[in-house]
């Protein structure tokens, strides 16, 4: 079981096949070798993919596992007939039964990005990413009213990656605002944030982990010292409690888990999928 190759084959980007396939494989305590084969959009490329898949099976001594989202039936036939691995066709598994149930033919579009540049949702997502970059780390207070989500917390608590994930994955305009010593001295949230209380969500982190992260950036500095990290986290959490802001610790959570919790708590009206 340890020598097993998994292929993600698509005539598009392969992101759907890889995302779904990895979600399934995560259920098994087995290490796989991953091979991405995107843009398999011709018979020649399909035949080459089949040769690569079958060769991996010979080398591994185990049948490869193949997740595919190939739409073109001619290309799919080459893979289906020639592949000596375990083939998992996501479209046949899910799209065809839905066509039957709904009584509607699917678009059979090659990938979700084939005509995405003309999509209003895509343009909205790009705008959200640009907005989040412009409002990263409190760089700008301009147009905060346009924010769907405003993340607050001490420096290096996970605000920036979470903001970008919310923008890229959901098209949300996510700002993030660092809590700094001046805020702790006042004991209050920055004035610019007060009109947007309903959009605020706090991120905190264990001081020990925060010190490790900061030491990677500024080793042996006061900024990264455990004593300072403990003080900042303590003051930030006290401020969020006083202000009635919902918050969570990012210490042991993935970006996906953090973002999901934020969406459940704030429930922004505008979400792009």
N, C-alpha and C positions, 0 to 999 in steps of 0.2 A: 504493500500500500504506500510505502514511502517514495517509490519511484513511479510517479504518475504525473503525466503532463496534461494540462487543461488548456484547450484552445478556445478563443473567443473570435468567432468568424462572422464578418458582416460585410455587406456591400455598401455600408455607410461608415460612420465613425466607430461603431462597435461599442459605444458607451452603454447602450441599453443591455446588450448581451453581457458585457463585463460587470455592470452593476448588479444585474439580476443573478448572474452566475456566482459572483462572489458572495452575495447574500445567502445563496443555497450552500455553497462550500463552507461557509463559516459555521455551519451546523456540525461539521465533522472535524475531529481532532487529527487531521491528516495534513501533511505539508505537500503542496502541489507546486509544480513548476508551471508558471503562467506564460502563455504565448498569445499575443494579440495579432490578429490578422484582419485589419480593417481594409475597406475599399477593395474588397474582392468583387469587382464589378465586370468581370469578363470570364469567358470560358477558360481562357489560358490561365488566368489568375486562380480560378477554381481548381483546375487540374494541378497547379503548383501547390496550392494549399493542401489538396488531398495527399500529394506525395510527401509533404512535410509532416502531415498528421500521421500517416502510416509509418514513416521512417521513425518518428518518435516512439511509436508503439513497439517497433522492433528493438530500438535501443533500450527502452525502459523495461521491456518484458511484460508490460501491462497495456491494456487497451487505453488509448487516450480518451479523455472526456471532452466533448465538443459542444459548446453552447453557440448557437447560431441565430442570427436575425436576418438572414439573407432573404430578400423579397423576390428577386427575379427567379422565376420558376426554372428556367433553363440552367442557370448557375447552380441553383439549389439541387437540381437533379444530379448534376455532376458530383456534388459533395455527398449527397445521400447514397448514390450508387457506388461511389468509389471509396468512401471513408470506411476504414476498418475500426473506428473507435466507437464509443457510446455517444450517439448523436442526440442532442436535446434541442429541438427546433422550437423556439419560444413563440413564434408566430402560429405554427400549427397547434401548439398546445393551448394558446390563449385566444388568439385573434379569430381563428376559424370557428370555435364554439360560440364566441360572441356574435359573429356574423349570423350564425344560425339562430341564436336566441333573439337578436335584435331585428332580424330580417333585413339587414342592411349590409352591403358590401363595404369593407374597409377601403381606405385610400391606397393601400399597398404602396405607401411612399417609402423610398429608400432613406431611412433615417429621419429623425425628427428635425434635422437641421437643413434639409434640402432646399426649402424655400423660406428659411427662417428670417433672412435679411429683410424680407418684405413684410414681416409680421409686426403688428403693433406691440404685441407682448415682448418680442425680442428687443425692439427699440426702447421699450419701457425698462427692460432689464439692464440694458447698457446705460441708460440714464441713471438707474439706481446705483450701479457700480461706480459711475463717475461721482455721483452725489456722496456715496459713502467714503470714497477716497478724499474728496474735498473736505469732508467733515470728520476726518480721522483725528483722534487724539486732541479734540478741541481746537483744531486749526481754524475753524470758522464758526461763528455764531449766526451767520447770515442764513436766512431761510430755514432755521430750525423748525419752524412751524410746518414745513413740508415733510419733516421726518415721520416715518411710520413707527420707528423704534429709536430710542436714545439710550445707549448703554452707558452706565456710570460705574466707576470703580477705580482702584489704585492702578498705577502704571504696571503693565505686564500681567494683568489678571485675565487676559484673553479677550479683551474688547475688540481689537482690530480684526483678528481672524473670524470672530463671530459675526461682526458687521459685514464683512465681505462675503461670508457664506450666506447670510440672509439676503444680500443683494443679488448674488450670483444664482442662488438656488430658487429664491422666491420673488425676486424683483422688488424687494422692499428697500426703501430709502432708510438706511440705518446709519445714524450718527453715533459717535462714541465720545465720551467726555471724561477726562481723567480727574480724579480727586487728588488735590495737591495740598501741601502743608498749610497754605493760606486758607484753604477751605476748612481744615481741621481747627485752625486757630479761631475762625469765626463760628465754628460749630454748626454751620448751615450749608446747604447746597449752594453752588454757584448761582448768582441771581439770574443768569441767562436761562437756567433750567426750570425755574419755578413755574413759569406759565405752561409748561408742558408735562406736568406731573403724571398725567395718564399714560404718557408714552415712555416713561422712565422704567428701566429695569437694571438692577444692580448685579455686578459680578464681584465675587470675593474669592479668596484663595488662602490656603494654609500658609502662614508666614514662612515655614521652613522651605516649602516648595517655591515660594516667591523669591526667597533669598537665593536659591539655586539658579533660578531663571535669570535674575538680575546679575548674578556673578558671572554668567556667561557673556553678558554685555559689558558690564563695568566691574571687573574683578577688584576685590578688596576696597571697594568704595563705601562711603557711608550709605549711599543709595541702596546698596546691595546687602548691607549688614543685617543680620538676623534681628538685632535690637530695633533697628529702624523699620524693618518689615513688620515686626510685631506691632509697633506703634501705629503704623499706617493702616494695617488691616483692622486693628481694634477700633480706631477712630472712624474709619470708613463704615464699618458695620454698625457702629453706634449711630452715625449720622443717618444711615439708611433706615434704621429702625425708627428713629425720631421722625423722619420724614414720611414714613408709611410707604416706602418703596419695596416692591417685591424683589427678592434677590436670591441668588444661589451661589454655592461654592463650585468653582471650576476645577478644583484640585484633581479629582479622579474622573471627570466627565469628558467625553469627546465633544468636538464642535457640534456634531449632529445632535447629541443629547441636549446640549445647552440651547441650541436653536429651537429644538422641539419644545422644550420647556417654556421658552420665551413666547413662542407662538400660542401655546396653550393658555398662558397667563394673560398676555396682552390682547390676543385675538385681533390683529390688525384687519381692517376692513378690506384692504387691497392686497391680494396675493396672486402672483403669477405662477403658473405651472407649465 
